């Protein structure tokens, strides 16, 4: 069975910045090869667009802006759109990360993949069916 995953923006950003290989890229590669099913919601989509569109954050990216757009579109094409109808508000240390938990719950994700696992595990609500993994743990 293909794992259903929520890919945090920091993983996608890390994959774009790395020159070759790496755990972040491996997560994206597995999604593109359909060995993992990435889930996507409105908030995460907006975050992807925002972060990858910031020139100051992408200046070390080895890809041209056009190549970045092609790669982002390829990644988005394999994502499953999930509507989040209920806001759980797990009260994570970074309120901006709550949407990741909500997306994972709404989409019955097996895991959230993030480079910031500590903050994702620090909420008031816990969902033991959804693992919080680093890219290295997932790969």
C-alpha positions as CSV (number, residue, x, y, z in Angstrom):
1,X,0.0,0.0,0.0
2,X,1.3,3.4,-0.9
3,X,1.8,5.7,2.1
4,X,-0.3,8.8,2.2
5,X,1.8,11.8,3.3
6,X,1.7,15.5,4.0
7,X,5.0,17.1,2.7
8,X,5.8,20.1,4.8
9,X,7.0,23.2,2.8
10,X,10.4,23.0,4.4
11,X,11.0,19.6,2.7
12,X,9.9,21.0,-0.8
13,X,12.1,24.1,-0.2
14,X,15.0,21.9,0.8
15,X,14.6,19.7,-2.2
16,X,14.7,22.8,-4.5
17,X,17.9,24.1,-2.8
18,X,19.9,20.9,-2.8
19,X,22.2,20.4,-5.8
20,X,22.1,16.7,-5.9
21,X,20.6,13.8,-3.9
22,X,19.6,14.3,-0.3
23,X,16.7,13.2,1.8
24,X,14.4,16.1,0.9
25,X,14.8,15.3,-2.8
26,X,14.2,11.6,-2.1
27,X,10.8,12.4,-0.6
28,X,9.8,14.4,-3.7
29,X,11.2,11.7,-6.0
30,X,9.2,9.0,-4.2
31,X,6.0,11.2,-4.7
32,X,6.8,11.8,-8.4
33,X,7.3,8.0,-8.9
34,X,4.0,7.3,-7.1
35,X,5.7,5.5,-4.3
36,X,4.0,7.9,-1.9
37,X,0.8,9.8,-2.2
38,X,1.2,13.5,-1.2
39,X,-1.9,15.3,0.1
40,X,-2.6,18.9,-0.6
41,X,-5.0,21.4,0.8
42,X,-5.6,25.1,0.3
43,X,-3.3,26.4,3.0
44,X,-0.4,24.1,2.1
45,X,-0.8,25.0,-1.6
46,X,-0.6,28.7,-0.8
47,X,2.4,28.1,1.4
48,X,4.2,26.2,-1.4
49,X,3.5,29.0,-3.9
50,X,4.6,31.7,-1.5
51,X,7.8,30.2,-0.3
52,X,9.0,29.0,-3.7
53,X,8.1,32.4,-5.2
54,X,10.4,34.3,-2.8
55,X,13.5,35.3,-4.7
56,X,15.5,35.9,-1.5
57,X,14.8,32.3,-0.3
58,X,15.4,30.8,-3.7
59,X,18.7,32.6,-4.7
60,X,20.8,29.5,-3.9
61,X,18.5,27.2,-6.0
62,X,20.4,25.6,-8.9
63,X,17.2,25.7,-11.0
64,X,16.0,28.6,-13.1
65,X,12.6,30.1,-12.1
66,X,11.0,28.4,-15.1
67,X,12.5,25.0,-14.1
68,X,11.3,25.6,-10.5
69,X,7.8,26.1,-11.9
70,X,7.9,23.0,-14.0
71,X,9.1,20.9,-11.0
72,X,6.4,22.4,-8.7
73,X,3.7,21.7,-11.3
74,X,4.9,18.1,-11.7
75,X,4.8,17.7,-7.9
76,X,1.3,19.2,-7.7
77,X,0.1,17.0,-10.5
78,X,0.6,13.9,-8.3
79,X,-0.9,15.4,-5.2
80,X,-4.4,14.4,-4.0
81,X,-6.5,17.4,-3.1
82,X,-8.1,17.2,0.3
83,X,-10.8,19.5,1.7
84,X,-10.4,20.3,5.3
85,X,-13.8,20.7,6.8
86,X,-13.0,20.6,10.5
87,X,-10.2,22.6,12.2
88,X,-8.8,20.6,15.0
89,X,-6.5,23.4,16.2
90,X,-3.9,21.1,17.9
91,X,-2.2,24.3,19.3
92,X,1.3,23.6,18.1
93,X,4.1,25.9,19.3
94,X,4.0,27.5,15.8
95,X,0.3,28.2,15.1
96,X,1.2,28.3,11.4
97,X,1.8,24.6,11.4
98,X,-1.6,23.6,12.7
99,X,-2.9,23.2,9.1
100,X,-0.5,20.3,8.5
101,X,-2.1,18.3,11.3
102,X,-5.5,19.2,10.1
103,X,-4.7,18.2,6.5
104,X,-3.2,14.9,7.7
105,X,-6.3,14.1,9.8
106,X,-8.7,15.1,6.9
107,X,-6.8,13.0,4.4
108,X,-6.1,10.0,6.6
109,X,-2.3,10.5,6.1
110,X,0.1,7.9,7.4
111,X,2.7,10.5,8.0
112,X,3.7,14.2,8.0
113,X,7.2,14.6,6.6
114,X,9.0,17.7,7.9
115,X,12.4,18.9,8.9
116,X,10.8,20.4,12.0
117,X,9.4,17.4,13.7
118,X,9.8,18.7,17.3
119,X,7.2,21.5,16.8
120,X,4.8,19.2,15.1
121,X,4.8,16.8,18.1
122,X,4.3,19.6,20.6
123,X,0.5,20.2,20.4
124,X,-2.3,19.7,22.8
125,X,-4.0,17.1,20.6
126,X,-2.2,14.0,19.5
127,X,-3.2,11.7,16.5
128,X,-1.2,8.5,17.0
129,X,-2.3,7.1,13.6
130,X,-0.3,9.9,11.9
131,X,3.5,9.6,12.3
132,X,5.7,12.7,12.3
133,X,8.8,11.8,10.3
134,X,12.0,13.6,9.0
135,X,12.8,13.1,5.3
136,X,15.6,10.7,6.4
137,X,13.2,8.6,8.5
138,X,10.8,8.4,5.5
139,X,13.3,7.6,2.9
